[in-house]
């Protein structure tokens, strides 16, 4: 099975605008210019097989389009309202390429220029481009500002990519960029002497109760009693179409009898983290769901089946610092987290950390890291793509309230 990762592209309000699809063919670490077209064609086949809508949750997909892929008009196999044609920086913008792009534009496709470098050769494509992507790792602040000033507006949306910190996001925002790609939204915005908001403390306390070594139902019921909205939100969630349960759940003890302790712990954790993420980027809840499910599904293949629930929590908690804008060590001090989970979250070596690192590597299309981590976990690389697709689909279904497998 082919490897495809997706990376979110966010708006100024940190809402998801689109996903870029990043591809690796087979189990090789990279592909050179000779087989780049083959890689993109294979990606197209895989996208059709899986379903573009499932990969992107209904958002547009930015699809890398090398020269031969463009000239052979393969991209027209994608619906025009679902993709953005992304021209790689190593394409020579000659007459054939310009003509192919003009045809796509006439057919209603959107066009993006990737890793943009401002040279006269690109002028014909700049005139018809809808997006210009500027790599914030390969350009300096002077170049970034100059490009935004020159091209924003006039039908072009400036996209800052590889934006990795909240500070870089703020700078790009001020420069006039309107779209942003990178994992800045997974980083905390920590301010001195700012504690966790009182509105979120009850949910952090509930999360701790769900993770306690002994599942104390009376203590849990008491915590919920002090915050009635907890009961309402959890029961509404458990009675939604997500679970497809035939019997309506009317109380937490009833949920325990229907789902069992393990699953109830899991869903209390999901609801708690989801509520605490309210007001943040929507993607900040999708990311831990995908990571958690990925780690959980990986467990039996890595001979860690008995720890699948812990691995789910590991992925779910991996962005708690960004959700609460607090140092992760301080948050973990308030939670009864298993030592293996805590050590992994604090980036200390071990098998749990390898599982989380593998989830993050796939998320970020770090194929080289996957090749290093898979054998350490006793995995065959070709087992990984199906797990990733399943985790993405599961998280997407959960967010939109569709039936899922618990």
C-alpha positions in Angstrom: 0.0 0.0 0.0 1.2 3.5 -0.8 2.1 6.0 1.9 0.1 9.3 2.0 0.2 11.9 4.7 -2.0 14.9 5.0 -1.0 18.3 6.4 -3.5 20.9 7.3 -3.6 24.4 5.7 -5.3 26.8 8.1 -6.9 30.2 7.8 -6.1 33.3 9.8 -8.7 32.1 12.3 -6.9 28.7 12.4 -9.8 26.9 10.7 -9.0 24.2 8.3 -9.0 25.5 4.7 -7.5 22.4 3.0 -5.0 19.6 3.4 -1.9 19.0 1.3 -1.4 15.4 0.4 2.2 14.2 0.6 3.1 10.9 -0.9 5.8 8.3 -0.7 5.8 5.3 -3.1 6.5 1.9 -1.7 8.9 1.7 1.2 11.8 3.7 -0.2 12.9 6.7 1.7 12.7 9.2 -1.1 12.2 9.4 -4.9 14.3 11.3 -7.4 13.1 13.4 -10.3 13.0 10.4 -12.5 10.2 8.6 -10.6 8.5 11.7 -9.2 5.8 11.4 -11.9 5.2 7.7 -11.0 4.9 8.7 -7.4 2.3 11.3 -8.1 0.4 8.9 -10.4 0.4 6.3 -7.7 -0.9 8.8 -5.2 -3.8 9.6 -7.5 -4.6 5.9 -7.7 -4.4 5.6 -3.9 -6.6 8.7 -3.5 -9.3 7.2 -5.7 -9.1 3.8 -3.9 -9.4 5.3 -0.4 -11.6 8.2 -1.4 -10.5 11.8 -1.5 -13.3 12.9 0.8 -12.1 10.5 3.5 -8.6 11.7 3.3 -9.5 15.4 3.6 -12.7 15.3 5.5 -14.5 17.1 2.6 -11.9 19.9 2.4 -9.9 20.7 -0.7 -6.6 18.8 -1.3 -3.5 20.5 -2.5 -1.9 17.9 -4.9 1.7 18.1 -6.0 1.9 18.1 -9.8 5.2 17.4 -11.5 5.8 18.3 -15.1 4.8 15.0 -16.9 1.9 14.6 -14.6 0.7 18.1 -15.6 1.4 17.7 -19.3 -0.4 14.3 -19.5 -3.5 16.0 -17.9 -3.7 13.3 -15.1 -4.9 16.0 -12.6 -8.1 16.4 -14.5 -9.2 13.0 -13.1 -9.7 14.8 -9.8 -12.9 16.8 -9.4 -12.1 20.5 -9.9 -13.9 21.5 -6.8 -11.9 19.2 -4.6 -8.3 19.9 -5.5 -5.7 22.6 -5.9 -3.0 21.9 -8.5 0.3 22.6 -6.8 3.2 23.2 -9.2 6.5 22.1 -7.7 9.4 24.6 -7.7 11.6 22.4 -9.9 9.2 22.6 -12.9 10.6 24.7 -15.7 7.8 27.2 -16.6 8.1 26.9 -20.3 5.4 27.3 -23.0 4.1 23.7 -22.6 3.7 24.1 -18.8 2.0 27.5 -19.2 -0.4 26.1 -21.8 -1.3 23.1 -19.6 -2.0 25.5 -16.7 -4.1 27.8 -18.8 -6.2 24.7 -19.8 -6.7 23.8 -16.2 -7.7 27.3 -15.3 -10.2 27.4 -18.1 -11.6 24.2 -16.7 -12.1 25.7 -13.3 -9.1 24.3 -11.4 -7.2 26.4 -8.8 -3.4 26.8 -9.1 -0.7 27.1 -6.4 3.0 27.8 -6.9 5.0 25.9 -4.3 8.3 27.1 -2.6 8.0 30.2 -4.6 11.1 32.1 -5.8 10.4 35.4 -7.5 12.1 35.2 -11.0 10.9 36.6 -14.4 10.4 33.1 -15.8 7.4 32.6 -13.5 5.6 35.8 -14.6 3.1 34.0 -16.9 2.1 31.6 -14.1 1.9 34.3 -11.5 -0.7 36.0 -13.6 -3.0 33.0 -13.3 -2.0 31.7 -9.8 -4.6 31.5 -7.0 -2.0 30.7 -4.3 1.7 31.5 -3.8 3.4 29.3 -1.1 6.5 30.7 0.7 8.7 28.3 2.6 9.4 30.0 6.0 12.4 27.7 6.5 14.1 28.6 3.2 13.5 32.3 3.1 14.4 35.2 5.5 12.0 37.7 7.0 12.9 40.4 4.5 12.0 38.0 1.6 8.8 36.8 3.3 7.6 40.4 3.8 8.5 41.5 0.3 6.7 38.6 -1.4 3.6 39.2 0.7 3.6 42.9 -0.1 4.1 42.3 -3.8 1.6 39.6 -4.5 -1.2 39.6 -1.8 -4.5 40.7 -3.3 -5.0 40.7 -7.0 -6.7 37.3 -6.7 -3.7 35.7 -5.1 -3.7 34.3 -1.6 -0.4 34.1 0.1 0.3 30.9 2.0 3.1 30.6 4.5 4.4 27.1 4.8 6.6 25.4 7.5 5.3 27.8 10.1 6.3 25.9 13.3 5.8 28.3 16.2 3.1 30.7 17.4 5.5 33.5 17.0 6.1 32.7 13.3 2.3 32.5 12.8 1.9 36.0 14.3 4.7 37.4 12.2 3.2 35.9 9.0 -0.2 37.2 9.9 1.1 40.7 10.3 3.0 40.4 7.0 -0.3 39.8 5.2 -0.3 36.0 4.7 -3.8 34.6 4.8 -3.1 30.8 4.8 -0.7 28.9 7.0 0.8 25.4 6.9 2.9 23.9 9.7 2.4 22.7 13.2 2.5 26.0 15.0 -1.1 25.3 16.3 0.3 22.3 18.2 2.6 24.5 20.2 1.6 26.2 23.5 1.4 29.9 23.8 2.8 30.0 27.3 2.6 33.3 29.2 4.2 33.8 32.6 1.9 33.5 35.6 -1.1 32.4 33.6 -2.8 29.4 35.0 -5.4 27.0 33.6 -8.7 28.8 33.2 -11.2 27.8 35.8 -13.7 26.8 33.1 -11.2 24.0 32.1 -10.1 22.9 35.5 -13.2 20.7 36.1 -12.5 18.9 32.9 -8.8 18.4 33.7 -10.0 17.0 37.1 -12.4 14.7 35.3 -9.7 13.5 32.9 -7.6 12.7 36.0 -10.4 10.6 37.4 -10.8 8.7 34.1 -7.1 7.9 34.2 -6.8 6.9 37.8 -5.5 3.4 38.5 -8.7 2.5 40.3 -11.9 3.4 38.6 -13.9 5.0 41.5 -17.4 5.5 40.3 -18.7 7.3 43.4 -15.8 9.7 43.2 -16.4 10.2 39.5 -20.1 10.8 40.1 -19.3 13.4 42.7 -17.1 15.3 40.3 -19.8 15.3 37.7 -22.4 16.4 40.2 -20.4 19.6 40.9 -20.4 20.3 37.1 -23.8 19.2 35.7 -22.8 20.1 32.1 -20.3 17.2 32.2 -23.1 14.7 32.5 -25.0 16.4 29.7 -22.1 16.6 27.3 -20.9 13.0 27.9 -24.4 11.5 27.6 -25.2 13.5 24.5 -21.9 12.2 23.0 -22.6 8.6 23.9 -26.2 8.8 22.6 -25.1 10.3 19.3 -25.0 8.5 16.0 -21.3 8.0 16.6 -21.9 4.9 18.6 -25.1 3.6 17.1 -26.2 2.1 20.4 -29.7 0.6 20.3 -30.4 1.5 23.9 -30.3 5.1 25.1 -27.7 5.7 27.9 -29.3 7.7 30.7 -26.6 7.8 33.3 -22.9 7.3 33.9 -23.3 4.0 35.7 -25.6 2.9 32.8 -22.8 3.9 30.4 -20.4 1.8 32.4 -22.7 -1.2 32.2 -23.1 -0.7 28.4 -19.5 0.1 27.4 -17.4 -1.4 30.2 -14.8 0.4 32.3 -12.1 0.5 29.6 -14.3 2.1 26.9 -15.9 4.5 29.4 -12.5 5.7 30.6 -11.5 6.3 27.0 -14.6 8.3 26.1 -14.5 10.4 29.3 -10.9 11.3 28.3 -12.0 12.1 24.7 -14.8 14.4 25.9 -12.7 16.1 28.5 -9.9 16.9 26.1 -12.4 18.0 23.4 -14.0 20.5 25.8 -10.7 21.8 26.9 -9.7 22.4 23.3 -12.8 24.6 22.7 -11.7 28.0 21.4 -8.6 26.6 19.8 -8.0 25.5 16.2 -10.5 22.8 15.2 -7.5 20.8 14.0 -6.0 20.8 17.5 -8.7 18.3 18.4 -8.4 16.2 15.2 -4.6 15.8 15.6 -4.7 14.0 19.0 -7.7 11.9 17.9 -5.7 10.7 14.9 -2.6 10.1 17.0 -4.4 8.3 19.7 -6.2 6.0 17.3 -3.0 5.4 15.3 -1.1 4.5 18.5 -4.0 2.2 19.7 -4.2 0.3 16.4 -0.4 0.0 16.3 -0.3 -1.7 19.7 -1.0 -5.4 18.6 1.4 -5.1 15.7 4.2 -3.8 18.0 3.4 -6.6 20.5 1.9 -4.1 22.9 -1.8 -5.2 22.7 -2.2 -5.2 26.5 -1.2 -1.5 26.5 -3.5 -0.3 23.7 -5.6 1.9 26.0 -2.4 3.6 27.4 -1.2 4.2 23.9 -4.5 5.8 22.9 -4.2 8.2 25.9 -0.5 8.8 24.9 -1.6 10.2 21.5 -4.6 12.0 23.0 -2.5 13.8 25.6 0.4 14.6 23.2 -0.9 18.2 22.5 -2.3 19.0 25.9 0.3 21.7 26.4 -1.0 23.5 23.3 -4.6 22.9 24.4 -4.1 24.4 27.9 -1.1 26.7 27.0 0.8 25.3 29.9 4.1 23.3 30.1 3.4 19.6 29.6 5.4 18.7 32.7 3.1 20.9 34.8 0.0 19.3 33.3 1.3 15.8 33.8 2.0 16.6 37.5 -1.8 17.1 37.9 -2.7 13.8 36.2 -2.3 10.2 37.4 -0.5 9.2 34.2 1.2 5.8 33.9 5.0 6.3 34.1 5.5 4.9 30.6 3.1 7.4 29.2 4.6 10.3 31.1 8.2 9.4 30.1 7.1 9.3 26.4 5.3 12.7 26.6 8.4 14.2 28.2 10.4 12.9 25.3 12.4 10.3 27.2 13.5 7.2 25.2 11.5 4.1 25.3 9.0 1.9 23.4 6.1 4.2 24.1 8.0 7.2 22.8 8.9 5.2 19.6 5.1 4.6 19.0 4.3 8.3 19.4 7.2 9.3 17.3 6.0 7.0 14.5 2.5 8.6 14.6 4.0 12.1 14.4 6.5 11.0 11.7 3.6 9.8 9.5 1.6 12.9 10.2 4.5 15.1 9.0 5.5 12.9 6.1 8.9 12.1 7.6 9.5 8.9 5.7 13.1 8.6 6.8 12.1 8.6 10.5 9.4 5.9 9.7 12.1 3.7 8.2 14.1 4.0 11.4 11.3 3.6 13.8 9.4 0.7 12.2 12.0 -2.0 12.7 12.6 -0.9 16.3 8.9 -1.6 17.0 9.1 -4.9 15.1 6.9 -3.6 12.3 6.9 -4.1 8.6 6.6 -0.7 6.9 3.8 -1.8 4.6 1.6 -2.4 7.7 1.6 1.3 8.5 -0.4 3.1 5.8 -3.6 1.2 6.5 -3.3 2.0 10.1 -2.9 5.7 9.3 -5.9 5.8 6.9 -8.0 4.0 9.5 -7.0 6.5 12.2 -7.8 9.5 9.9 -11.2 8.0 8.9 -12.0 7.2 12.5 -11.2 10.7 13.7 -13.1 12.3 10.9 -16.2 10.2 11.6 -16.0 11.0 15.3 -15.8 14.8 14.5 -18.8 14.7 12.2 -20.9 12.3 14.3 -20.9 9.3 11.9 -21.0 5.7 13.3 -17.6 4.4 14.3 -16.2 1.2 15.7 -15.2 1.7 19.4 
